[in-house]
């Protein structure tokens, strides 16, 4: 949602309606009466952990093994052959860490539950996850991609540079159906978009895709605020480094999807080696437990900061999603680099979704790799700043922003 200065917008009310909503129901058993869904907040705490009482454990175990003993070499060979054929997770004990890891599997199970998909496949980073998706489609001879800008800068670069042999057609949402060709393997969108926070109608876009799978990057919203699979997206991408981990100390990516696509992804992951480290899987599973609480708290603060920025004459434009969330984008009337240099509490750094607030200048950092003309055309101006709001006190954050903006607070007349 753009916050225009020619009319009043109750940002706080909009965000409160979003962040106070009860959790989304998801399919599971987990000790509740048959057929009763569990709320998102409950699922975030318990998904992937249902077997722990039977193991006599309270906290999930961390399995750091790279390989596992097997005294039945014929049986192991048969299981590996079966995996190579269909990508299904092997029955029985683990074989090798590149094939799968029990700790990572717990995180995958939990994330799939939160996104409402059959499966999820984790990778070493968000870019490794996107690469695997493209390789799956390329292997079927479907190298053409239709995409909507803006996307995360490195995602844009991966598609535009053709590093994986892909050809991309960039369109507005209304042009998706006309851009689809017989060799189109994927439609790629991000909503809210990085860094402008532009929002797309995912259901309408999924309809425009026809039989072509829609990949929706859900990193900014997380399943707390939206579940793209419910709107028709077949593939949901996360940079797990961001909100899913939530503490700035883990790198990872994950794709939530149906089981058929997950099988293809597992084969690519095994062949290319882009596996998620078990410690990262452990930290991500732990991060999911507090995801709803963190997202809702940070969203309330972000909405209030967006309201204050909107009223400030040193800011020419504020962008905050109707969906809510913890990201705020704003354009300043002065030098954005001076704002970056002036913060003291907020950390000037790339990335987002941490418990502490981060700010960065997309044109210099996250989207510098995008051609300037394309960057500007997608709404990423040279004066745009992207703020990832954490869990600090709202008045402390505002005091820091006020000082970094310089020149004394200017309230818009």
Secondary structure, DSSP 8 states (H G I E B T S, - for coil): -EE-TTS---HHHHHHHHHTS----B---TTS-TT--B-HHHHHHHTT-TTHHHHT-SS------SB---S-HHHHHHHHHHHHHH----SSS--BTTT--HHHHHHHHHHHHHHT-SEEEEESSHHHHHHHHHHHHHHTT--EEEE-S---HHHHHHHHTTTTS-EEEE--GGGHHHH--TTEEEEEEESS-TTT-----HHHHHHHHTTS-EEEE-TTTHHHH--GGGGT-SEEEEETTTTTT-SS----EEEEE-HHHHHHHHHHHHHH-----HHHHHHHHHHHHHHHHHHHHHHHHHHHHHHHHHTBTTEEEEE--TT--SEEEEEESS-HHHHHHH-SSSEE-S---SSS-EEE-TTTTTTTTS-HHHHHHTT--TTEEEEE--SS-HHHHHHHHHHHH-SS--B--
